[in-house]
Amino acid sequence: MGSPAPAAWSHQPSGIPNDGDIAYEPMRDRSDTYTSDAPGRGRSDTFSDEPPRYYDPSGTQSPPLANDHSRHVSQPTPFHENDFLLSDRSGAPTVEHKGPPPPFFRRGVLFFTATRKRVFTRLLPLILLLVGILAIAIGVPIALSQKGDSNPSDNNDNNNDDGTPIAVAANLLSTPVGSPDADDYDNTPRLIFAHYMLITPPPDHNYNPDIAAAQAAGIDAFAINYGGVNINPTTLQAELRNFYDACADHGFSAFISIDATSTTASGDQIKPEEAADLFNMFAGHPAQLKYRDAALFSSFQTTDTPWNWRDDVLTNLNTSVHLLPGTLTTDGDAAFNRSEADGAAGYFSWIHHFEDPHSEASIDASFAAIRNSTEHSPSGGTKDGKLKWMAPLAPWFYKNLGAHWATHQGPQMFLPRALDLLRRKPDYLQLVTWNDYGESTYFGPVNSNLTALCSGCYYGHLDHSGFLEMLKPIFRAYRKGDVDVTFDADDNDKENVWMYYRPHRAATGTVGTRPDAWDILQDKVYIVTFVAEDDTMITLTAKDGAGTKVKEQKMKVMKGLTVVQADWAKGNQTIMATRGEKTVVKAKTGPSIMDAPDRNGYNGNVVVV
């Protein structure tokens, strides 16, 4: 309806219904006369005074209508059914069609040959109808989309609930804890280890899940801490062999880290001949990690041992050894000055939880500087003229076993320090630890044995496995010798967001029940993001037990790896990441933050979600 007539018709189209009682207004013969006094016509024609007739499809004409001059302008004109003429705009005939005209053609001709006013009045409703249809077609899908995907859109507004603009959060990684300049040092291969406490065996003494998890995370070997308090050497040696055998079954590596602070049930400390026997026992094991055919061994010690490594241990070995004793010294130069006397290939520096982040970075720099120099000739089978430095990396520190202390470094001790270590380029990187739950330094899964043994203990139930997930891009950069951590979709990087926090306020309880350095702890939620694009929206929501929102915080983060902090709010914590209408990381919820601990006393440990 409403289409212009074609240039010519040769026949009546089939399938067109007869309109019977509908009056049409056919084109008139140019000999007819018509006089119009209707307002707005703007023209005067002549038209026969013969009363109009209706066209009857049966072939006969209806009786003439009574003359009604008040409506003769809009009434149909006489129609001669055998003389239907098509004309162009000049009036010249083009095609003569004998027989009744097609109904839809008659309507089109009348519609487009009417006056401008009639055209406007007829087109206006059609235009309004089309506009309405178009508005519905566009508006309904948008409304349905907004209704069906409310979470992403709600979390990507430009303003917070209080109307303040959502800002890009400050990245803790933007301010280096140490020197921003990278050391000019080339060392390969760069290996990654995890410190494993043998005195805390997994459920059913099944090491397979831990080994598989370490392999999947990109760890090269376990540094097995042999020792502890009130140990039974015979039982512990059997456990050590079980562990070595499991590593060999998985094609994984291990090496012994003698705990020089160990004591037996009778209070005796480990003796140098015991250390030598252990080294000889496992140096040839298929799982033993070797550096250029020299078996790697290490130690944990808080002070100097009462015996000398070279004279009392190494001389009693029947194999070459790549020895890196542990040290808690804060002076790298002083440590490396002992290398020749100890017969050491280098040193393993431990975390100094009592130092602030910048002091810790200075300690790392001192070890890197002396390692970089050529003042010391290496011992212990390095064969390449370079001393080695094994640097530690811990996610958190809190202990309430006898001593009660918390870390002085807060979130800076983990990822900010990890980036600083990329610039210092240690030869080996050791995660401390995989499973030392008593000091809250564990990267590995929660041990269900401990949870069953002490369900209310601070180390028995708080998951840390997210810390290990955060390290994947850092491990990649470390192996390549890069100092920047980037998102690499070609390396199958997946966008993710984590958060970690303590379960109750630092000022819980009285001063006497709080740990050392409790006043340094911050009541914050630390958020770690690893995303592919800038301006990714992070939404952190706290809800009470009834599900009522207590506080919601929104912030934008830039692409790559970031660490930001958010204010605390009591209740269950839920975090998600969105970008535009897309949900980048689905919402995940962690345990509640409370005013007071719901377990056995003060808890300075963190949970990772």
Beta strands, then each sheet from edge to edge (+ up, - down):
strand 1: 84-87
strand 2: 93-97
strand 3: 191-197
strand 4: 221-226
strand 5: 253-259
strand 6: 290-291
strand 7: 294-300
strand 8: 321-324
strand 9: 326-327
strand 10: 346-349
strand 11: 388-393
strand 12: 398-400
strand 13: 404-406
strand 14: 428-431
strand 15: 496-501
strand 16: 524-531
strand 17: 536-543
strand 18: 549-557
strand 19: 560-567
strand 20: 571-579
strand 21: 582-593
strand 22: 607-608
sheet 1: 1+ 2-
sheet 2: 6+ 7- 5- 4- 3- 14- 11- 10- 9-
sheet 3: 6+ 7- 8-
sheet 4: 12+ 13-
sheet 5: 19+ 16- 15+ 22-
sheet 6: 18+ 17- 20+ 21-
end
